[in-house]
Amino acid sequence: MAARTLNLDALRSFVAIHDTGSFRLAAARVNLSPSAVSLQIARLEDALGHRLLERNARRVALTRHGELLLRQARDMLSLSDETLALFRRPALEGLVSVAAPHDLGVSLLPGLLRRIAGDYPELRVDVRLGTAARVAESFREGACNLALFNDVGPAALPCDEIRSDPLCWLTARGGRAADTDPLPLAAADPGCAWRRAALEALDTAGRRYRIAYGSDTAMGQVAALRADLAIAALPRSLAGRDLEEVPASAGLPALPLTHVRVAHDGGGPARAIAAALLRDPGADAPW
């Protein structure tokens, strides 16, 4: 038997009937007459060989086969819309400047740059890495079109949140650094939101500490932790085979959530990059 192809317009009408509960309302949604929608459904039922809808005086309901089709129809329409969007996406050209702290530069940016290269091959991207404070300052001064940054608490400038993670006290698995007094800390450079959150929490709790190791990246802090020379306030997602949370018995103060946020200047290229990040935040990438 010759293969048949399902009509996407008919599937769109079918989904609209389910969502609205009415042929009349569905017809208005898809900009057709009720009789045209009825004809689409009749042909769809003929193609599939099953009745899809039960009609009564009050509402239209799906049959068992209609329920089976509904999810498939939504998936097919979504894929069709995404495919059309790929070819209708406006071309972006020129230069866009992106600023990010070192940690996000090595974790979040590689995947983002791959997507930009595939979606907007004519767009040139200039990446500048620095401290979190310098990234925010660069954006406020208009020196970059888009800024990525780690933040704790309310955002200091207009932005969108990409993802969040609890800050926690991490130490080497089975390590003893948390038992030391004063508490040895591995901390980022001044201006880092994680450093500020850690020191404020310890000061409020009256816990003695010393900055034993400093680094401009989380991976530099992790090196000191793995050697069991210090503890650090870092995202919980960094805990793993080598690192664990400091036990609650150590009595360390609670820490807030940390957020990865993006700010852009409203220009077309920067807005497109921010949208790509919000669609696919790269949750599997380490901080």
C-alpha positions in Angstrom: 0.0 0.0 0.0 1.4 3.4 -0.9 2.6 5.4 2.1 0.4 8.4 3.1 1.6 11.7 4.4 -0.2 13.4 7.2 -1.3 17.0 6.5 0.2 19.4 9.0 -2.6 21.9 8.6 -5.1 19.2 9.5 -3.1 18.3 12.5 -3.0 22.0 13.5 -6.8 22.1 13.3 -7.1 18.9 15.2 -5.0 20.3 18.1 -7.0 23.5 18.0 -10.2 21.5 18.3 -8.9 19.8 21.4 -7.6 23.0 23.0 -10.8 25.0 22.4 -13.4 22.2 22.6 -15.2 23.5 19.6 -15.0 23.3 15.8 -16.2 26.9 15.6 -13.5 28.3 18.0 -10.8 26.1 16.4 -11.7 27.4 12.9 -11.3 30.9 14.2 -7.9 30.0 15.6 -6.6 28.6 12.4 -8.3 31.2 10.1 -10.6 28.7 8.3 -14.3 28.2 8.1 -15.9 25.5 10.3 -16.8 23.5 7.2 -13.2 23.5 6.0 -12.0 22.3 9.4 -14.6 19.5 9.4 -13.3 18.4 6.0 -9.7 18.4 7.2 -10.7 16.2 10.2 -12.7 13.8 7.9 -9.7 13.4 5.6 -7.4 12.9 8.6 -9.6 10.2 10.0 -9.7 8.6 6.6 -5.9 8.7 6.3 -5.5 7.1 9.8 -8.4 4.7 9.5 -9.8 5.6 12.9 -12.4 8.0 14.3 -10.5 10.7 16.3 -13.3 12.9 17.7 -16.7 12.3 19.4 -19.1 15.2 18.9 -22.0 15.9 21.3 -24.2 19.0 21.9 -21.9 20.5 24.5 -18.4 19.6 23.6 -16.0 17.8 21.3 -14.0 15.0 23.0 -11.1 12.9 21.8 -11.6 9.2 21.2 -8.9 6.7 22.3 -7.2 7.0 18.9 -7.5 10.8 19.1 -5.7 10.8 22.4 -3.0 8.7 20.8 -2.6 11.2 18.0 -2.6 14.3 20.1 0.9 14.0 21.5 2.3 13.0 18.1 0.5 15.9 16.5 2.0 18.4 19.0 5.5 17.0 18.4 5.2 17.1 14.6 3.9 20.7 14.7 6.6 21.8 17.0 9.3 20.2 14.8 7.8 21.8 11.8 7.7 25.3 13.4 11.3 24.9 14.6 12.4 23.9 11.1 10.7 26.9 9.5 12.3 29.1 12.1 15.8 27.9 11.2 15.3 29.1 7.6 13.4 32.2 8.4 15.8 33.4 11.1 17.0 36.9 10.2 20.7 37.1 9.2 22.9 38.7 11.7 26.2 40.3 10.7 28.8 42.4 12.3 30.6 42.3 15.6 29.2 41.5 19.1 31.3 41.9 22.2 30.8 39.4 25.1 32.2 39.8 28.6 32.3 37.0 31.1 34.1 35.9 34.3 36.8 33.3 33.8 34.8 30.4 35.2 31.9 31.0 32.8 34.3 31.6 30.0 35.6 28.0 30.2 32.3 26.4 31.1 29.3 28.1 29.5 30.9 30.0 26.5 32.3 27.0 24.4 28.8 25.5 23.9 27.3 29.0 23.3 29.9 29.9 20.7 29.3 26.6 18.8 25.6 27.5 18.6 26.3 31.0 17.5 28.7 29.8 14.8 26.0 27.3 13.5 23.1 29.7 13.7 24.8 33.0 12.7 27.9 32.2 10.7 28.3 35.9 9.6 28.4 37.2 13.1 31.9 37.9 14.6 32.2 37.5 18.4 34.7 39.2 20.5 35.1 37.6 24.0 36.7 39.3 26.9 37.2 37.5 30.2 37.8 39.2 33.6 36.7 39.4 37.2 33.0 39.5 37.9 33.3 43.1 39.0 35.1 44.1 35.8 32.5 42.3 33.7 29.7 44.3 35.3 31.7 47.5 35.0 32.4 46.9 31.4 28.7 46.4 30.6 27.7 49.6 32.5 30.3 51.6 30.6 29.0 50.2 27.2 32.2 48.5 26.5 30.5 45.2 25.7 27.1 44.3 24.1 26.4 41.3 26.4 27.6 40.3 29.8 27.5 36.9 31.7 28.1 36.9 35.4 27.6 35.0 38.6 25.6 36.9 41.1 24.2 36.4 44.6 21.0 38.2 45.8 19.0 40.7 43.7 20.4 41.6 40.3 22.4 44.8 40.3 21.4 45.6 36.7 18.6 44.6 34.2 19.2 41.0 33.2 17.7 37.5 32.8 18.5 34.5 34.9 20.0 31.5 33.1 20.2 29.2 36.0 20.8 29.0 39.8 22.5 26.7 42.2 22.9 26.7 46.0 26.2 27.9 47.4 27.6 25.5 49.9 30.8 24.9 51.9 32.9 22.4 50.0 36.0 20.5 51.2 38.1 17.5 50.1 36.2 14.2 50.5 37.2 12.9 53.9 39.3 16.0 54.5 40.1 17.8 57.7 40.5 21.4 56.7 37.1 22.3 58.1 38.4 21.3 61.6 41.1 23.9 61.6 40.9 27.1 63.6 41.0 29.7 62.2 39.1 28.3 59.2 41.3 28.2 56.1 39.5 29.6 53.0 40.2 29.4 49.3 38.6 32.5 47.9 38.2 34.3 44.7 39.5 37.8 44.1 37.8 40.8 45.8 34.6 41.7 44.0 33.5 38.1 43.5 29.9 37.6 44.7 30.8 34.1 46.1 33.7 35.5 48.1 31.5 38.3 49.5 28.7 35.9 50.5 31.2 33.6 52.3 32.9 36.3 54.3 29.6 38.1 55.2 28.2 34.7 56.4 31.3 34.0 58.5 31.5 37.5 59.9 27.8 37.4 60.9 28.3 34.0 62.6 31.4 35.2 64.4 33.5 32.4 62.9 37.2 32.9 62.7 38.8 32.4 59.3 41.8 33.4 57.2 42.2 33.7 53.4 44.7 30.9 52.9 44.5 30.6 49.1 43.3 33.0 46.4 42.4 32.5 42.7 40.6 34.3 39.9 38.8 31.0 39.0 36.8 28.4 40.8 39.1 25.7 39.5 42.0 27.4 41.3 40.0 27.2 44.5 39.2 23.6 43.8 42.9 22.7 43.6 43.4 23.9 47.1 40.4 22.0 48.3 41.6 18.7 46.7 44.8 19.1 48.5 42.8 19.5 51.8 44.4 22.8 52.4 41.2 24.9 52.6 37.5 24.9 52.2 35.5 27.2 49.9 32.0 28.6 49.2 31.2 27.2 45.8 28.1 26.0 43.9 26.8 22.6 45.1 27.0 21.3 41.5 30.8 21.2 41.9 30.6 18.5 44.5 31.6 15.1 43.2 34.1 12.3 43.5 36.9 14.5 45.0 34.8 17.1 46.8 31.9 17.0 49.3 29.9 19.4 51.4 31.4 20.2 54.8 29.3 18.2 57.4 26.6 20.1 59.3 28.4 19.2 62.5 31.1 21.8 61.6 28.5 24.5 62.4 29.2 26.7 59.3 26.6 29.3 58.4 24.1 28.8 55.6 24.9 30.3 52.2 22.5 31.8 49.6 21.7 30.8 46.0 24.1 31.8 43.3 22.7 32.8 39.9 24.1 32.8 36.4 22.7 35.9 34.7 22.9 37.6 31.3 22.5 41.2 30.4 22.4 42.6 26.9 22.2 46.1 25.3 19.1 45.3 23.3 20.9 45.1 19.9 19.9 42.3 17.5 23.0 40.2 17.9 23.2 40.5 21.7 19.5 39.8 22.0 19.8 36.7 19.8 22.7 35.3 21.9 20.8 35.9 25.1 17.8 34.1 23.7 20.0 31.2 22.8 21.3 31.0 26.3 17.8 31.1 27.8 16.6 28.4 25.5 19.5 26.1 26.3 21.2 27.1 29.6 23.9 24.4 29.4 22.9 23.0 32.8 25.3 20.1 32.4 28.3 22.4 32.2 30.4 22.9 35.3 30.5 26.3 36.9 
